[in-house]
Amino acid sequence: MLPIKHHGAVQGVTGSCHELFIDSHQSVLIDCGLFQGAETSGSGADSNRLEIEFDLSTVQALVITHVHIDHVGRLPYLLAAGFKGPIYCSKPSAELLPLVIEDALKIGVTRNASIIKACLDRLASQLVPLDYLQWVDIPLSNSGKNNESRVQVRLSRAGHILGSAYVTLRVVNADICRPIRRDLQKIS
């Protein structure tokens, strides 16, 4: 089984942010949301403390399930922390995401137009809108690996809000995949 670290939505439902480790050198984030209300992360991150408090060195990609602020609100901080990987979401979410992030920045961070534009430009350069029910390869660095790992993502419609999606990841990892014995392959 592949390890998962939960960086939010543990003590409650806000701050959704989950990291699936593909191997010891690579991971994929699912959501990067803001903590709201009385909920906080393990280190106290809430609307007044938004920095990314986990190591990004293995994170290859971000997959967004939907654009509620408790699922995408820390995205500007993820970008500011140096995340340069692709950001996958449904096509409707890709339309809504810049509007939600712009609004969140104006309300909670700054009204400085150049800072907001820089964040939105960076977001646009990393955003990868996906069709529903299509398997898409997530490029991995495979750094330090003799055997390449592979990851694919597929989004399925969810009824939550416009653009929301269930995420399915298909992972091939040589460390967890064992060759099938030859005699088992001949079973008819």
N, C-alpha and C positions, 0 to 999 in steps of 0.2 A: 504494500500500500504506500502511496506517496504522502509525504508529510505536508501538513497545512498549518500555517501560523495565522492566527486571528489578530489583526491589529485594530479591531473595532467591532462593534455590535456583539460584544461578549457579555457584558453586564446588562445590556438592554438591546434596543433595536437600532439606535443611531450610530453613526460612525462606521458604517459597513466598509470593511477593508480586509480582504483575505488573501493570503499568499500561498499558492500551490507550488511546491518545490518539485521540479521536473527531475533534477539530479542535484548533486552538491554544489554545482556552479550556476544553476539557472532556475528561475522561478517566473511565475506569471501572477500578477495581481488581479483580483476581481474586486472592482469598486475602490474608491478612495474618498469616503464620505466624511462629512462634518459631524462632530458630536453636538447634540442639541439638548436643551433642557438640563435636567439634573445629571444626565449621563456624562461620564468622562472615560478616558482611556486609562490604562494602568498607571500612566505617569501624570494623569491629570489634564490631558489635552481636551479642551473644550473650545467654545467660540472665542475665548480670550487667549488661548494657547494652541496654535494651529500647526506648528512645525511638524515635519515628518520625523517621527521618533524611532524609525527602524532602518536597518541597513538596506540600501538600494542596489548594492553592487551585483546582486544576482538577478534583479528584476529585468526581464527581457521585454515585457509587454504589459499593458493594462487592458482589461476587458470591463466595459461598463454595462451594467444590467439595465439601468434607467437613470433619468436625469433629476431625480429628487436630490435636494441638497445634502441629505444624509448619506448619499451614495456617490456624490461627485464634488462636494464642497471643499475638500482638501486638494483637489486637482491643481490649482495654482501653486500651492506649496510643494506638491510633488514635482512640478516643472521647475520651480525655483531651487529645489534641492538637487537638481541635475538630471532628472529622468529624461531620457532622450528617445525612448522606445516608442513603438506604435501604440496608439490608443484605439482599440476596437469597440464599436458599438453599432447598433442598428442604424439604418439610414434615417428614420424619423428622429432618433436620439441625436444623430449628428447634426440635424437641423436645429434642434432645441438646445443642445449643450452650450454653444457659444452665447446664446441669450441668457441662459441661467447663470453661467459663469460671469458674464459681464454684470448682471444684476447683483450677484453675490459680492463681486469686487467693489462695486459702487456703494453697497450698503455696509459691508463689513471691513473693507480694507482701505480703499482710496477712491477719490474722484479724479485723480490725475489721469487725464486722457491718454498720455503717452505710455504710462505704465499699463493701463488697461489694454491699449492697442497691442503693446508688446506681448502681453500674456495671450491675447486672443490670436495673434499671428502665430505664435509658437504652438498653441493648441491646434490651429488649422493645419500647420505643417506636419503634425503627428497624428492627426485624426484619420482613421480608416473606417469609413462607413461600410457596413456589411448588409447583404441581403439575408433575409431569414432562410433557414434550412439549407445553407450552403456551407460545406466544409472548406475552411481557409487555413492554409499553413501559417503558423507564427514563426517568423525567422528567429533562430537561436544562434548564439555565438559559438556554442559547443567548446568554449575555452577550457583547456586542460583535460579534454575527454578524448580517449582513443576511439571509443564507440559513440557515434552520433546519436543524440536523442532527437526526437521529433515531437512536435505538438501541433494539433489542429484544433480550431475552435468552430463551433456552430451555434448560432442563435436561433431560438424558437420563440414564437410569439407568446407573450404573457399578457394577461388581461389587466394588469395593474394600472398603467397609464400609457398614453401614446408613446410608442417606441420601446416599451419595456420588453425584456427578453429573459428567457431561461438560457443559461450558458452550459454547453456541453463541451468538454475538452477531451480529445483523443490523444493519448500520450504513448509514445514508443520510447522506452528507456532500456538500453542494453543491460543495465544493472538489475532490473527487475524482471526482464523477459528471459525466461529460460528456454533453451531449445527443447522442442517436443521430441520425445524418443521416437525413433524411426518406426518401431512396431505399432505405436499408437496412431500413427498417420495412416496406417493401412486398414483401420477399422471401417467396415462398410455399413 
